[in-house]
Amino acid sequence: MKKWIIGFLAIPFVLIVWTLVSTQYPSYIFPSPIDVWNEGVRELNKGEIQAHILVSLKRLAIGFFIASGLAFLVGILAGASKTFRYFITPLVSFFQATPPMAWAPMLIILIGLGDGPMIAVIIIASFFPILINVIQGMNQIPESHIRAAQSLGAKKWKLAYHVYLPEIFPAAISGIYIGFAISWRSLVAAEMIGGNAGIGYFIAFNGQIGNAASVLLGIIIIGFLALLMDYLLLKPLHKRYAGWASRG
């Protein structure tokens, strides 16, 4: 049996279990799949849920792009300079051990509500997994490849562009994969704590007013968007580059 068929069977299984459990509770406490579907239709007709989704996706894209660029830059510098690597190692260990959400209250105090603290949480969440993998990729580059490029006149940024980037990209993909998952969860949690828009805010607000159907709707949307981004973006990227490297 094909993998996608087996995976697809999980959907009706969950719906059946969900329906059976929902019969044991009033709909306002634990809505059935039909209740959540109807709530989703109402929200789509109002247009608010689409706006919240777009806000979250915009924040994710901006934060993840900034974090990836910084991680590649710092990682290449750390891989090329032992002094710099020794300097940032304790800092990386400290921040890597700190949950990204621990920074959310301080960021809200410093920056205020809105996109700023949410994007900052994404940057913190995704920067370090990518950075660590970029540094590992730099450490795995054969010295012969660097010497060969240098003998042909490659220096500094040319060396980084023609040797470092192609060599570290397979390792960096793994960091991107991990960082993306962490940043998505962190964003939703940050929006629930101090957001004024976004899918996390949508869940928190409806939880406060006791709208269980909208809460479950928001949770389903979070999972669906994560699956969509995984299968349309991350898995193809990982499949294409993670197994490739010019080792020798």
C-alpha positions in Angstrom: 0.0 0.0 0.0 1.4 3.4 -1.0 2.5 5.8 1.8 0.1 8.5 0.9 -2.9 6.1 1.1 -1.8 5.0 4.6 -1.4 8.6 5.6 -4.8 9.6 4.2 -6.5 6.8 6.3 -5.5 8.7 9.4 -8.0 11.5 8.6 -11.2 9.4 8.7 -9.8 7.6 11.8 -9.3 10.9 13.7 -12.8 12.1 12.5 -14.5 9.0 13.8 -12.7 9.1 17.2 -13.4 12.8 17.4 -17.1 12.3 16.7 -17.5 9.5 19.2 -15.8 11.6 21.9 -17.9 14.7 21.1 -21.1 12.8 21.8 -20.1 12.6 25.5 -20.0 16.4 25.9 -22.2 19.4 25.1 -21.3 21.0 21.8 -20.2 24.2 23.6 -17.6 22.3 25.5 -16.3 19.8 22.9 -17.7 20.5 19.5 -18.1 17.8 16.9 -16.4 17.9 13.5 -19.6 19.2 11.9 -19.8 22.0 14.5 -16.2 23.0 13.7 -16.9 22.8 10.0 -19.9 25.1 10.3 -17.8 27.5 12.4 -15.2 27.5 9.7 -17.7 28.4 7.0 -19.0 31.3 9.2 -15.5 32.6 9.8 -14.6 32.3 6.1 -17.7 34.3 5.2 -16.8 37.0 7.7 -13.3 37.1 6.3 -11.5 37.6 9.6 -9.8 34.2 9.7 -8.1 34.8 6.4 -6.7 38.1 7.7 -5.3 36.3 10.8 -3.7 33.6 8.7 -2.1 36.2 6.4 -0.7 38.1 9.4 0.9 35.0 10.8 2.4 33.9 7.5 3.8 37.4 6.9 5.4 37.4 10.3 6.8 33.9 9.7 8.2 34.8 6.3 9.9 38.0 7.4 11.4 36.5 10.6 12.6 33.3 9.1 14.2 35.1 6.1 16.1 37.4 8.5 17.1 34.5 10.8 18.4 32.4 7.9 20.5 35.2 6.4 22.0 36.1 9.8 22.7 32.4 10.6 24.5 31.8 7.3 26.6 34.9 7.7 27.6 34.2 11.3 28.0 30.5 10.6 30.4 31.1 7.8 32.4 33.6 9.8 32.5 31.1 12.8 33.6 28.3 10.5 36.3 30.4 8.8 37.7 31.9 12.0 38.5 29.7 15.1 38.8 32.8 17.2 35.3 34.0 16.4 33.9 30.5 16.8 35.4 30.3 20.3 33.9 33.7 21.1 30.3 32.8 20.1 30.2 29.2 21.4 29.2 30.1 25.0 26.6 32.6 23.6 25.1 30.1 21.3 24.9 27.5 24.1 23.2 30.0 26.4 20.6 31.2 23.9 20.1 27.7 22.5 19.1 26.5 26.0 16.7 29.3 26.5 13.1 28.7 25.2 12.3 31.3 22.5 9.0 32.0 24.3 10.9 33.1 27.4 11.9 36.3 25.5 8.3 37.1 24.5 7.3 39.2 27.5 10.5 41.2 27.5 10.2 41.8 23.8 6.6 43.0 24.2 7.8 45.4 26.9 10.6 46.7 24.8 8.9 46.9 21.4 5.2 46.9 22.2 2.4 45.0 20.6 2.3 44.3 16.9 4.6 42.6 14.4 7.9 43.6 16.1 8.0 41.2 19.1 6.4 38.4 17.1 9.0 38.6 14.3 11.8 38.8 17.0 10.6 35.6 18.6 10.7 33.9 15.2 14.3 35.1 14.6 15.4 33.9 18.0 13.6 30.5 17.5 15.0 29.7 14.1 18.5 31.4 14.2 20.3 29.0 16.4 19.3 25.6 14.8 20.3 27.0 11.4 23.5 28.5 12.8 24.6 25.3 14.5 24.1 23.3 11.3 25.9 25.9 9.2 28.9 25.7 11.5 28.9 21.9 11.3 28.8 22.2 7.6 31.8 24.5 7.6 33.7 22.1 9.8 33.1 19.3 7.3 34.5 21.1 4.3 37.6 19.3 3.0 40.7 21.4 3.4 41.7 20.4 -0.2 38.6 22.2 -1.6 39.6 25.4 0.1 43.2 25.2 -0.9 42.2 24.5 -4.5 39.9 27.6 -4.6 42.6 29.7 -3.0 45.2 28.6 -5.6 42.8 29.8 -8.3 42.7 33.2 -6.7 39.5 32.9 -4.6 39.6 35.2 -1.6 37.1 36.3 1.1 33.7 36.7 -0.4 34.5 34.7 -3.6 35.7 31.9 -1.4 32.5 32.1 0.6 30.3 32.2 -2.4 32.0 29.5 -4.6 33.1 27.1 -1.9 31.5 27.7 1.5 27.9 28.2 0.5 27.7 25.1 -1.8 29.4 22.9 0.8 27.4 24.0 3.8 24.0 24.1 2.1 23.1 20.3 2.7 23.9 20.6 6.4 22.1 23.9 6.6 18.9 22.4 5.2 18.6 20.2 8.3 18.9 23.3 10.4 16.3 25.1 8.3 13.9 22.2 8.7 14.2 22.2 12.5 14.3 26.0 12.8 11.1 26.3 10.7 9.1 23.9 13.0 10.3 25.7 16.1 9.6 29.1 14.8 6.1 28.3 13.7 5.2 26.9 17.2 6.9 29.9 18.9 5.0 32.4 16.7 1.6 30.9 17.5 2.5 30.9 21.2 3.7 34.5 21.1 0.6 35.6 19.4 -1.5 33.9 22.1 0.4 35.8 24.8 0.8 39.3 23.4 -0.5 39.4 19.8 -3.1 41.7 18.5 -3.7 39.6 15.3 -2.7 36.3 13.9 -3.9 32.7 14.3 -2.5 32.4 17.8 -4.4 35.6 18.8 -7.5 34.1 17.2 -7.3 31.0 19.3 -6.6 32.9 22.6 -9.4 35.4 22.0 -12.0 32.7 21.3 -10.8 30.8 24.3 -11.4 33.8 26.5 -15.0 34.1 25.2 -15.7 30.4 25.4 -16.0 29.7 21.7 -14.7 26.1 21.7 -15.5 25.6 18.0 -13.3 28.5 16.9 -10.5 27.3 19.2 -10.5 23.9 17.6 -10.8 25.5 14.2 -7.7 27.6 14.9 -5.8 24.5 16.1 -6.7 22.6 12.9 -5.6 25.5 10.8 -2.2 25.6 12.6 -1.7 21.9 11.9 -2.9 22.2 8.3 -0.7 25.1 7.5 2.3 23.3 9.0 1.6 20.3 6.8 1.1 22.4 3.8 4.4 24.2 4.2 6.1 21.0 5.0 5.0 19.1 1.9 5.1 22.1 -0.5 8.3 23.8 0.7 10.4 22.0 3.3 10.3 18.4 2.0 11.1 19.2 -1.6 13.9 21.5 -0.5 15.3 18.8 1.9 15.0 16.1 -0.8 16.7 18.2 -3.4 19.7 19.4 -1.3 20.2 17.4 1.9 21.7 14.4 0.2 24.0 16.5 -2.0 27.5 17.6 -1.1 30.8 17.7 -2.9 32.8 15.7 -0.5 36.2 14.2 -1.4 
